[in-house]
């Protein structure tokens, strides 16, 4: 059920027009539309993470889930603005490089907030570990202060009527996208590309436990070795985009990503061999980072400069549908099919997107 906490990543396109069109509050518009909104969101995000750290899951589980949902909402909102800033800041020929750096950044963040938080929780408890994550989230404000505002952000007509502004903010971005050739095929591909990965990842932690691995073994495998593989994969994915184009890179990296999910079978058959776990994590991270670099470059190329935040939010929301909806049924599917049957399903779930591409 907690997989649904991240529904904000699916629904963020609903409030992205506000972030795309409205001026930041509290007089922060002087920093620009992108940076001004980032200041507001990042400060609130740090406070929300601290609230999560202070929650008691044993006594008040509903309050914990509400706190996690607030973190997800603010994190998704931050993504909307950061994605728009990235697309608007870098020229088209540099988007592949920018995306590789973007993948490096969030892979390091996943390491710190995942394996790092797990290891830290062993030393100081979950409350202290989450409080440390809140402090790191607050550091985003300093990065925003050092950044520059994109020159290409269009001025908004604040004197226009409410109806005109509503059409510009909400109707025009979707109309612009849907009037493109093959718009429905694009939407189907974006929704399905991460479906197999979403199913596999949602049940990864229970799977590791079922194989007999303890928390420290998982933290080590997903730590430095997994990070190195991810960084290499992101660089390889960005290089492929430059060398052979986004479409071909998507096909190649998509099939590599699909094949990497077969490593779950090897781990299941090994009976809990730690060396197989390490190899599985590294190869899977390499494949997924390659696919991420190509996929995010593709999403960026679909955005019109007049509606960057709204259109990218819509596309990335569609990409998160599998994780935030079908991913919530992973536990039921794994229980019904067993581990080998479940992970066979995850491979098949990745195939439709590749056929569309």
KOLMAR-980282 format. One record per residue (C-alpha): x, y, z. Coordinates in steps of 0.5 Angstrom, whole numbers, plus 500, padded with zeros to 3 digits. Each point is the difference from the previous one (the first is absolute). Layout:
<atoms>
XYZ ...
</atoms>
This chain:
<atoms>
500500500 506505501 502499493 494505499 503506504 504502494 494501496 502507500 505498494 494498496 496506502 505506499 498502494 493502503 504506504 506501495 496506496 500504506 508499501 500501492 496506500 499504507 506504503 503497507 497503506 503504506 504505495 504494498 499502492 506504500 504494500 496498494 494495499 504493500 505502506 495504504 495494500 506495502 502505506 492499502 500492499 507498502 499504507 493497501 503493498 505500505 495502506 496494497 506495500 501502508 492499501 501493497 506499505 496502506 494495498 499494504 498494496 498496505 495504504 498505494 501496493 495504497 504507502 506496497 496499493 498507500 507503501 503495495 494503495 502507502 507498498 498497494 496506498 505505501 506496497 496499493 498507500 508501501 501495494 495505496 504506500 507497500 498496494 498506497 506504502 504495497 497499493 500508499 507501503 504495495 499501492 498494497 506497498 502500507 494496503 503494500 506502504 495504504 496493501 506496502 502505505 493500503 500492500 507501504 497505505 494496501 503493501 505503505 494503504 497493499 506497503 500505506 493499502 499493498 506496502 503506504 494501504 499492502 507500502 499506504 494498503 504494503 504505504 496505502 493498499 495501494 498507504 507503499 501497493 494503498 502507503 507499497 496500493 496506502 506504501 503498493 493501497 501507503 507501496 496501494 499507501 507501500 501497493 494504498 503506502 506499496 496498494 499505494 493501498 498498492 500505495 495497496 494500505 495504497 496506503 493499502 495505499 497501507 495505497 496495496 493498502 500493505 497497494 506501495 505498506 496494501 500498493 508502499 501496507 496494499 497499493 505502496 506495502 496494499 497502494 507502497 502493502 494496498 500503493 507497498 500494495 500494504 498503507 497494502 505495499 505505503 496500506 499492500 507499500 502505505 495497505 502493499 508501499 501499508 495495501 504494501 505504504 495502505 497494501 507497501 502505505 494501504 501493503 508500500 501501507 495494502 503496495 507501503 498498507 496494497 507498497 503501507 504506500 501505506 499507499 508502500 501495494 495503496 502507502 507498498 498497493 496506499 505505502 507502497 500494495 492502498 502507499 506499496 496496495 495505500 505505498 503496495 493499497 498507500 506502496 499494495 493502499 502507499 505498495 495495496 495506499 506504497 503495496 493497497 495504502 494500505 495495497 506495499 503501506 493499504 499493496 507497502 500503507 493497501 501493498 507500504 495503506 495494499 506495499 502502507 494498504 502493498 505501505 495499506 499493497 508499501 499502507 494496502 504494497 506501504 497499507 502507503 507500497 503507502 504500494 494499495 497506504 506505499 500498492 493501500 499507503 506502496 498498493 493502501 502507502 504500494 495498496 494505503 505506500 501499492 493500499 498506505 505504496 497498493 493501503 501506503 503503494 494498496 495503505 504507500 500500492 492499500 499507504 498507497 504505503 494504501 497495505 506496503 498499507 493498498 502495494 506497504 496499506 494497496 505495496 504498507 493499503 498495495 507497501 499499507 493497499 503493501 503501506 495503504 494496497 502493498 506500504 495500506 497493498 507497500 500497507 493497498 503497493 507498504 496496505 495497494 506498495 506499505 506503498 502497494 493501497 500507502 507502497 498496494 494505500 504506501 504498493 494500496 497506503 506504497 499497493 494504497 504507501 505497496 496498494 496507500 507503500 
</atoms>
